[in-house]
C-alpha cells in the first residue's frame, strides 16, 4: 500500500511540475563523475557551482569493528567532526578539547615541538562556538590545552587518531540519532529518535535523555497508514505505541531508517558474509603490513636518534677535552710567568745581599782603622770610642740586615724551586691530555648503513602470524573497554581544569541536561534498557 501510494504521489508530482535539469560534478579521492540531475520538488539556487554533501545514512554501532576500509573511516570521521563543530551533535567541553586534539593529530601527524610551535592552530576550527562562548578563555589558552593533549598521543598514526576520535564520538548522547517531530494521541509534541540501537522518544526541549526506548530486538512490527505511525513491541503485553507525523514523506523516511537500522542491527549479530570476511581479512593484512612498516621505520628512527646522540656525546667530550687542554696551557703559561718572576726576585735579593755584605766589610775595615788611630790621644780616643761604638752598632745592624736578606734570598730560591716543579707538573698533564686517544663510538650503537653492511633479512609471514595478529586485535578490543576508565578520568581532569573559567549564564539547555545526567551517572548505554510502559 505504501509503495503504491508513493508511486501515485510521484506520478502526480510529474504532472504538476516541470523537470529542471542541471549538471552535477562530483570529485572524490578516487575518481570524478559528471551527470545530469532532474529536480522536481527541491528549490535549487540559480548560482553555480552547487555544493552537495554526501553523508552516511546509517551510523555504525561500533566504528572500530564495522569501518573496514581506511577511506570509509576517513570520510565518516569528516562527517562526524562536521556535525560536532556545527553542534548537530551535542559534545561536552572536556570531550570537545580531547576530540580537537585527535583531529589535530589526524591532520598534522605526530607532535613535534620544533614544527608545531605556538600559533599553528590559529586558523583551525576545532571547537564548537557554544564551547568557546561558555568559558572566559582566549584562543591561545584553548590552543595550549589542545596542544597539551595532542602531545600525549605519541606513537599513533593519522588513521589511529581518526579511529580514537570516532570511538569517543560514538559515546555521545546525540551520536547517530535522527530526530523527527511527532505527536502522540493526546496531541503532545514529542521527538522520535532513530539510531543504530532502536527507537527513542524525547521531549522537544531534551534531545539527550529519552523518555523511553524501543531496542530493535524488542520490536515486532513497524508500519504507517497515512500520517499515523505504529510501533508494535515483541512483548504482546506491552501497549502499542502510535503517533502522528506532520507529512506522509516523513513517515516514509522514518520507515526507511527503521528498516535499514534494524537490518544492520540483526546483521551485526550474525556471522559475517564471505565478502565481508574477505574485506576484513584484507583490512587486517593491510593493517599488519602497515604495523610492520611502522615498526621498521620506528626502529630506523631510533637507530638514527641513537647515532645522533652518540655523535653529540662525542662532540661534547671533544669540546670538554679541548677546554681542559686550553686550561692546562693557561696554567702552564701562568707557571712559567711565576717562575720567571720568582727567578728575577731571587736575583735581586742575591745582589742586595752581596751589596750589604760589602758594606759590612767596609764598616769592619773602618772600625779597625779607627782603633788604630784611637791611641793618638785621649780626646781622640774618647771620640774614637764613641765613633767605634757607633760603627759597631752600625755593623751589627748591617749584619742583621745581611742575615735577613740572606734568609729572604733562600726563601725566594725555595719559591723558585716550587714554581719550576709546578711548571713540570703542568707540562706533564698537558702531555697526557694531548696524547690521550679520542673515545670512539661503539660499533653496535651506529646504524647499519653508517659503518658496515649486514646480511639481508627476510620476513616470512605465515598463517600463524596472521592468527596471532588477529588474537592481538581481539585482545585490543577487550583492552579498549579497560582503557575507557582512563579516558573518563582524562575527560574529568580536563573538565576540572577549565571549570573555573566557565560562564554559567551562557550554558544551553543541552549543557544543563548533560551536567544533570553526569551527576546522576546516566550514560547512553543505560538509556537503551528503558522500555515504554
C-alpha positions as CSV (number, residue, x, y, z in Angstrom):
1,X,0.0,0.0,0.0
2,X,2.8,2.4,0.9
3,X,4.7,1.7,-2.3
4,X,1.5,2.2,-4.4
5,X,0.8,5.4,-2.6
6,X,4.4,6.6,-3.2
7,X,4.2,5.8,-6.9
8,X,0.9,7.7,-7.2
9,X,2.4,10.7,-5.5
10,X,5.4,10.7,-7.7
11,X,3.2,10.5,-10.9
12,X,1.1,13.4,-9.7
13,X,4.2,15.4,-9.0
14,X,5.5,14.8,-12.5
15,X,2.2,16.1,-13.9
16,X,2.2,19.2,-11.7
17,X,5.8,20.3,-12.1
18,X,8.2,20.5,-15.0
19,X,11.6,18.9,-14.5
20,X,14.6,21.2,-14.2
21,X,17.9,19.9,-15.4
22,X,21.3,20.9,-14.3
23,X,24.8,19.4,-14.5
24,X,26.5,17.9,-11.4
25,X,30.2,17.1,-11.0
26,X,31.4,15.0,-8.1
27,X,35.1,15.0,-7.1
28,X,36.2,12.2,-4.8
29,X,39.5,10.8,-3.7
30,X,39.3,8.1,-6.3
31,X,37.6,9.5,-9.3
32,X,35.5,12.2,-10.8
33,X,32.0,11.9,-12.2
34,X,29.6,14.1,-14.2
35,X,25.9,13.5,-14.8
36,X,22.7,15.4,-15.3
37,X,20.2,15.6,-12.5
38,X,16.5,16.4,-12.6
39,X,15.0,18.4,-9.8
40,X,11.2,18.2,-9.2
41,X,10.4,19.4,-5.7
42,X,13.6,20.9,-4.3
43,X,14.4,24.6,-4.6
44,X,17.8,24.7,-6.3
45,X,19.7,28.0,-6.2
46,X,20.5,29.5,-9.6
47,X,24.1,30.3,-9.0
48,X,26.8,27.7,-9.8
49,X,28.6,25.6,-8.7
50,X,26.1,24.0,-6.3
51,X,27.7,22.3,-3.3
52,X,26.3,18.9,-2.2
53,X,27.3,17.0,0.9
54,X,27.1,13.2,0.6
55,X,26.7,11.8,4.1
56,X,26.4,8.4,5.6
57,X,22.7,7.5,6.2
58,X,23.3,4.8,8.7
59,X,25.8,5.1,11.6
60,X,27.9,2.1,12.7
61,X,27.2,0.8,16.2
62,X,30.9,0.1,16.7
63,X,33.1,2.2,14.4
64,X,36.3,0.1,15.1
65,X,34.5,-3.2,14.1
66,X,32.4,-2.0,11.2
67,X,34.6,0.6,9.3
68,X,36.8,-1.9,7.5
69,X,38.5,0.3,4.8
70,X,40.6,3.3,5.6
71,X,38.8,5.6,3.1
72,X,35.4,4.8,4.7
73,X,36.8,5.6,8.1
74,X,38.3,8.9,6.9
75,X,35.1,10.1,5.2
76,X,33.0,9.1,8.2
77,X,35.4,10.9,10.5
78,X,35.0,14.1,8.4
79,X,31.2,13.7,8.7
80,X,31.1,13.3,12.4
81,X,33.6,16.1,13.0
82,X,31.5,18.4,10.9
83,X,28.3,17.6,12.8
84,X,30.1,18.2,16.2
85,X,31.5,21.5,15.1
86,X,28.1,22.6,13.7
87,X,26.5,21.5,17.1
88,X,24.2,18.9,15.4
89,X,25.8,16.5,17.9
90,X,26.0,17.9,21.5
91,X,29.5,17.5,22.9
92,X,30.6,18.5,26.5
93,X,33.5,20.9,26.7
94,X,36.0,18.5,28.1
95,X,35.3,15.9,25.4
96,X,35.5,18.7,22.8
97,X,39.1,19.5,23.8
98,X,40.1,15.8,23.6
99,X,38.4,15.4,20.3
100,X,40.1,18.5,18.9
101,X,43.5,17.1,19.9
102,X,42.8,13.9,18.0
103,X,41.5,16.0,15.0
104,X,44.8,17.9,15.0
105,X,46.8,14.6,15.2
106,X,44.8,13.3,12.2
107,X,45.7,16.4,10.2
108,X,49.3,17.1,11.3
109,X,50.6,13.7,12.3
110,X,52.7,13.1,15.4
111,X,53.5,16.1,17.6
112,X,56.9,17.7,17.0
113,X,57.7,20.8,19.2
114,X,60.2,22.0,16.7
115,X,57.5,22.1,14.0
116,X,54.2,22.7,15.8
117,X,55.1,26.0,17.5
118,X,52.6,28.3,19.4
119,X,50.1,29.8,16.9
120,X,50.0,26.9,14.4
121,X,46.3,26.3,15.3
122,X,45.3,29.9,14.9
123,X,43.4,29.4,11.6
124,X,41.9,26.0,12.6
125,X,38.2,25.5,13.6
126,X,38.5,22.8,16.3
127,X,35.8,23.6,18.9
128,X,32.0,24.3,18.7
129,X,31.2,28.0,19.2
130,X,29.0,27.1,22.1
131,X,32.0,25.7,24.0
132,X,34.2,28.7,23.2
133,X,31.5,31.2,24.4
134,X,30.9,29.2,27.6
135,X,34.4,30.0,29.1
136,X,36.5,33.1,29.7
137,X,39.4,31.7,27.7
138,X,41.4,33.2,24.9
139,X,42.3,31.4,21.7
140,X,45.9,31.0,23.0
141,X,44.6,29.3,26.2
142,X,42.4,26.9,24.1
143,X,45.4,26.1,21.8
144,X,47.6,25.5,24.8
145,X,45.2,22.9,26.3
146,X,44.6,21.2,22.9
147,X,48.3,21.0,22.3
148,X,48.9,19.5,25.7
149,X,46.5,16.7,24.9
150,X,48.0,16.5,21.3
151,X,51.5,15.9,22.7
152,X,50.2,12.9,24.7
153,X,49.2,11.0,21.6
154,X,52.7,10.0,20.6
155,X,53.2,6.7,18.7
156,X,49.8,6.9,16.9
157,X,49.3,7.2,13.1
158,X,46.8,9.5,11.5
159,X,44.3,6.6,10.9
160,X,44.6,5.6,14.6
161,X,43.9,9.2,15.7
162,X,40.8,9.3,13.5
163,X,39.6,6.0,15.0
164,X,40.2,7.3,18.5
165,X,38.1,10.3,17.6
166,X,35.2,8.1,16.4
167,X,35.4,5.8,19.4
168,X,34.9,8.9,21.7
169,X,32.3,10.5,19.5
170,X,30.1,7.3,19.3
171,X,29.6,7.5,23.1
172,X,28.0,11.0,22.8
173,X,24.2,11.1,23.5
174,X,23.2,12.5,20.1
175,X,25.6,10.5,18.0
176,X,23.8,8.8,15.1
177,X,20.3,9.9,16.2
178,X,17.9,11.2,13.5
179,X,15.2,13.3,15.1
180,X,11.6,13.8,13.9
181,X,8.8,16.0,15.3
182,X,5.8,13.8,16.2
183,X,2.6,14.0,18.2
184,X,1.0,11.3,20.4
185,X,-2.7,10.5,20.7
186,X,-3.1,13.3,23.3
187,X,-1.7,15.9,20.9
188,X,1.5,16.4,22.8
189,X,4.6,17.3,20.8
190,X,7.4,14.8,21.1
191,X,10.6,13.9,19.2
192,X,11.2,10.5,17.7
193,X,14.9,9.5,17.6
194,X,16.1,6.7,15.2
195,X,19.6,5.3,15.6
196,X,21.5,2.0,15.3
197,X,20.2,0.6,18.5
198,X,16.5,1.3,18.4
199,X,13.7,4.0,18.6
200,X,13.7,6.6,21.3
201,X,11.0,9.1,22.4
202,X,12.3,12.5,23.6
203,X,10.7,15.7,24.9
204,X,11.1,18.6,22.5
205,X,13.5,20.5,24.8
206,X,15.6,17.5,25.8
207,X,17.4,15.6,23.0
208,X,19.9,13.9,25.3
209,X,17.8,11.8,27.6
210,X,14.9,9.7,26.1
211,X,11.7,9.2,28.0
212,X,11.5,5.6,26.7
213,X,13.3,3.4,24.2
214,X,12.4,0.5,21.9
215,X,15.5,-1.6,21.1
216,X,15.4,-3.3,17.7
217,X,15.4,-6.8,19.1
218,X,12.2,-6.0,21.1
219,X,10.2,-4.5,18.2
220,X,7.9,-6.9,16.4
221,X,6.4,-4.6,13.7
222,X,6.6,-1.1,12.4
223,X,4.0,0.4,10.0
224,X,2.3,3.5,9.0
225,X,-1.1,4.5,7.5
226,X,-1.3,7.9,6.0
227,X,0.2,10.1,8.8
228,X,-0.2,7.6,11.6
229,X,2.8,5.6,12.6
230,X,2.5,2.4,14.7
231,X,5.2,0.6,16.7
232,X,4.3,-2.9,18.0
233,X,6.6,-4.3,20.7
234,X,7.6,-8.0,20.7
235,X,6.0,-8.5,24.1
236,X,2.3,-8.6,23.4
237,X,1.6,-7.5,26.9
238,X,3.2,-4.1,26.2
239,X,1.0,-1.4,24.8
240,X,1.2,-0.5,21.1
241,X,2.8,2.9,20.6
242,X,1.1,5.2,18.0
243,X,2.0,8.7,16.9
244,X,1.2,11.1,14.1
245,X,3.8,13.0,11.9
246,X,3.4,16.2,10.0
247,X,3.7,14.8,6.5
248,X,3.5,11.4,4.7
249,X,7.0,11.9,3.4
250,X,8.3,12.0,7.0
251,X,6.7,8.6,7.7
252,X,8.3,7.1,4.6
253,X,11.7,8.4,5.7
254,X,11.2,7.1,9.2
255,X,10.2,3.7,7.9
256,X,13.3,3.6,5.6
257,X,15.6,4.4,8.5
258,X,13.9,1.8,10.7
259,X,14.2,-0.9,8.1
260,X,17.9,-0.1,7.4
261,X,19.0,0.2,11.0
262,X,17.0,-2.9,12.0
263,X,18.6,-4.9,9.2
264,X,22.1,-3.7,10.2
265,X,21.4,-4.4,13.8
266,X,20.5,-8.0,13.1
267,X,23.3,-8.4,10.6
268,X,25.9,-7.4,13.2
269,X,24.7,-10.2,15.4
270,X,25.0,-12.8,12.7
271,X,28.1,-14.4,11.1
272,X,29.6,-12.1,8.5
273,X,29.1,-12.9,4.9
274,X,32.0,-14.3,2.8
275,X,32.5,-11.0,1.1
276,X,32.7,-9.1,4.4
277,X,35.0,-11.7,5.8
278,X,37.3,-11.2,2.9
279,X,37.2,-7.5,3.2
280,X,38.0,-7.7,6.9
281,X,40.8,-10.2,6.2
282,X,42.3,-7.8,3.6
283,X,42.0,-4.9,6.0
284,X,43.7,-6.9,8.8
285,X,46.5,-7.9,6.4
286,X,46.9,-4.3,5.3
287,X,47.0,-3.1,8.9
288,X,49.5,-5.8,9.8
289,X,51.7,-4.7,6.9
290,X,51.4,-1.1,8.0
291,X,52.3,-2.1,11.5
292,X,55.4,-3.9,10.4
293,X,56.4,-1.0,8.2
294,X,55.7,1.4,11.1
295,X,57.9,-0.7,13.4
296,X,60.7,-0.8,10.8
297,X,60.5,3.0,10.4
298,X,60.4,3.4,14.2
299,X,63.5,1.2,14.6
300,X,65.4,3.2,11.9
301,X,64.3,6.4,13.6
302,X,65.5,5.0,17.0
303,X,68.9,4.0,15.5
304,X,69.3,7.4,13.9
305,X,68.5,9.1,17.1
306,X,70.9,6.9,19.0
307,X,73.6,7.7,16.4
308,X,72.9,11.4,16.7
309,X,73.0,11.2,20.5
310,X,76.4,9.3,20.3
311,X,77.7,12.0,17.9
312,X,76.5,14.7,20.2
313,X,78.2,13.0,23.1
314,X,81.5,12.7,21.2
315,X,81.3,16.4,20.2
316,X,80.6,17.3,23.8
317,X,83.6,15.2,25.1
318,X,85.8,16.7,22.4
319,X,84.8,20.2,23.4
320,X,85.4,19.2,27.1
321,X,88.9,17.9,26.2
322,X,89.7,21.0,24.2
323,X,88.6,23.1,27.2
324,X,90.8,21.0,29.5
325,X,93.8,21.4,27.1
326,X,93.2,25.1,26.9
327,X,93.1,25.4,30.7
328,X,96.3,23.3,31.0
329,X,98.0,25.6,28.6
330,X,96.9,28.6,30.5
331,X,98.1,27.0,33.8
332,X,101.5,26.2,32.2
333,X,101.8,29.8,30.9
334,X,101.0,31.2,34.4
335,X,103.5,28.8,36.0
336,X,106.2,29.9,33.6
337,X,105.5,33.6,34.3
338,X,105.5,32.9,38.0
339,X,108.8,31.1,37.7
340,X,110.4,33.9,35.8
341,X,109.1,36.5,38.3
342,X,110.5,34.5,41.2
343,X,113.9,34.0,39.5
344,X,114.1,37.8,38.9
345,X,113.2,38.4,42.6
346,X,115.8,35.9,43.7
347,X,118.5,37.5,41.6
348,X,117.6,41.0,43.0
349,X,117.7,39.6,46.6
350,X,121.1,38.0,46.0
351,X,122.5,41.2,44.6
352,X,121.2,43.1,47.6
353,X,122.7,40.5,50.0
354,X,126.1,40.9,48.2
355,X,125.9,44.7,48.5
356,X,125.1,44.5,52.2
357,X,128.0,42.1,52.8
358,X,130.3,44.5,51.0
359,X,129.1,47.4,53.2
360,X,129.5,45.3,56.3
361,X,133.1,44.5,55.3
362,X,133.8,48.2,54.7
363,X,132.3,49.0,58.1
364,X,134.6,46.4,59.7
365,X,137.6,48.0,57.9
366,X,136.7,51.4,59.1
367,X,136.4,50.1,62.7
368,X,139.9,48.6,62.5
369,X,141.3,51.9,61.2
370,X,139.5,53.8,64.0
371,X,141.0,51.5,66.6
372,X,144.5,52.1,65.2
373,X,144.1,55.9,65.3
374,X,142.4,55.9,68.7
375,X,145.8,55.8,70.5
376,X,146.7,59.2,69.3
377,X,145.0,61.0,72.1
378,X,142.7,60.7,75.0
379,X,140.3,63.1,73.4
380,X,140.7,61.4,70.1
381,X,140.4,58.1,71.9
382,X,137.1,59.2,73.5
383,X,135.9,60.4,70.2
384,X,137.2,57.3,68.6
385,X,135.5,55.1,71.2
386,X,132.2,56.9,70.5
387,X,132.7,56.5,66.8
388,X,133.8,52.9,67.3
389,X,130.6,52.3,69.3
390,X,128.5,53.9,66.6
391,X,130.4,51.8,64.0
392,X,129.8,48.6,66.0
393,X,126.1,49.4,66.2
394,X,126.1,50.1,62.5
395,X,128.0,46.9,61.8
396,X,125.5,45.0,64.0
397,X,122.6,46.4,62.1
398,X,124.3,45.7,58.8
399,X,124.9,42.1,59.9
400,X,121.3,41.7,60.9
401,X,120.1,43.2,57.7
402,X,122.5,41.0,55.7
403,X,121.2,37.9,57.6
404,X,117.6,38.9,56.9
405,X,118.4,39.4,53.2
406,X,120.2,36.0,53.1
407,X,117.1,34.3,54.5
408,X,114.8,36.1,52.1
409,X,117.1,35.1,49.2
410,X,116.9,31.5,50.5
411,X,113.1,31.7,50.6
412,X,113.0,33.0,47.1
413,X,115.1,30.2,45.9
414,X,112.6,27.7,47.5
415,X,109.7,29.5,45.8
416,X,111.6,29.3,42.5
417,X,112.1,25.6,43.0
418,X,108.3,25.1,43.7
419,X,107.4,27.2,40.6
420,X,109.7,25.0,38.5
421,X,108.1,21.9,40.0
422,X,104.6,23.3,39.2
423,X,105.7,24.0,35.7
424,X,107.0,20.5,35.3
425,X,103.6,19.0,36.5
426,X,101.6,21.3,34.1
427,X,103.8,20.2,31.2
428,X,103.2,16.6,32.2
429,X,99.4,17.0,32.4
430,X,99.3,18.7,29.0
431,X,101.3,15.9,27.6
432,X,98.8,13.3,29.0
433,X,95.8,15.2,27.6
434,X,97.3,15.7,24.1
435,X,98.5,12.0,23.9
436,X,95.1,10.5,25.1
437,X,93.2,8.6,22.4
438,X,89.8,10.2,21.5
439,X,86.9,7.9,22.5
440,X,85.1,6.2,19.7
441,X,81.6,5.3,19.0
442,X,80.7,1.6,19.7
443,X,80.0,-0.3,16.6
444,X,76.7,-1.6,17.9
445,X,75.3,1.8,18.5
446,X,75.8,3.0,14.9
447,X,73.1,2.3,12.4
448,X,74.0,-0.5,9.9
449,X,74.2,1.9,7.0
450,X,76.8,4.1,8.6
451,X,79.7,1.7,9.1
452,X,79.1,-1.7,7.5
453,X,76.6,-3.7,5.6
454,X,74.8,-6.6,7.2
455,X,73.3,-9.6,5.7
456,X,69.9,-9.3,4.0
457,X,67.0,-10.1,6.3
458,X,63.8,-11.7,5.1
459,X,60.4,-11.9,6.9
460,X,58.0,-14.7,6.1
461,X,54.5,-14.0,7.4
462,X,52.8,-17.4,7.8
463,X,49.2,-18.1,8.8
464,X,50.3,-18.5,12.4
465,X,51.5,-14.9,12.3
466,X,48.1,-13.7,11.0
467,X,46.3,-15.7,13.6
468,X,48.5,-14.2,16.3
469,X,47.8,-10.7,14.9
470,X,44.1,-11.5,14.9
471,X,44.3,-12.6,18.5
472,X,46.1,-9.4,19.4
473,X,43.5,-7.3,17.6
474,X,40.8,-9.1,19.6
475,X,42.8,-8.5,22.8
476,X,43.0,-4.8,22.0
477,X,39.2,-4.7,21.8
478,X,39.0,-6.0,25.3
479,X,41.7,-3.6,26.4
480,X,39.7,-0.7,24.9
481,X,36.9,-1.3,27.5
482,X,39.5,-1.2,30.2
483,X,41.0,2.0,28.8
484,X,37.6,3.7,28.8
485,X,38.1,4.2,32.5
486,X,41.3,6.1,31.8
487,X,39.5,8.1,29.1
488,X,36.8,9.1,31.6
489,X,39.5,10.1,34.1
490,X,41.2,12.2,31.4
491,X,37.8,13.8,30.5
492,X,37.1,14.6,34.2
493,X,40.6,16.1,34.6
494,X,40.1,18.3,31.5
495,X,36.7,19.4,32.9
496,X,38.2,20.2,36.3
497,X,40.9,22.3,34.7
498,X,38.5,24.6,32.7
499,X,35.6,24.5,35.1
500,X,36.8,27.7,37.0
501,X,36.6,29.7,33.7
502,X,33.1,28.6,32.8
503,X,30.3,31.2,32.3
504,X,27.2,29.6,33.9
505,X,24.8,32.2,32.3
506,X,25.9,31.0,28.8
507,X,25.0,27.4,29.3
508,X,22.5,26.0,26.8
509,X,19.6,23.7,27.9
510,X,21.5,20.7,26.5
511,X,24.6,21.7,28.6
512,X,22.4,21.7,31.7
513,X,20.8,18.4,30.9
514,X,24.2,16.8,30.2
515,X,25.6,18.0,33.5
516,X,22.5,16.6,35.3
517,X,23.0,13.2,33.5
518,X,26.7,13.3,34.5
519,X,25.8,13.9,38.2
520,X,23.2,11.2,38.2
521,X,25.5,8.7,36.5
522,X,23.2,8.4,33.5
523,X,25.0,7.1,30.3
524,X,24.0,6.5,26.8
525,X,24.0,2.7,27.0
526,X,21.8,2.7,30.2
527,X,19.1,4.6,28.3
528,X,18.6,1.7,25.9
529,X,17.4,-0.6,28.7
530,X,14.3,1.5,29.4
531,X,11.1,0.3,27.8
532,X,8.0,2.3,27.4
533,X,5.2,1.2,29.8
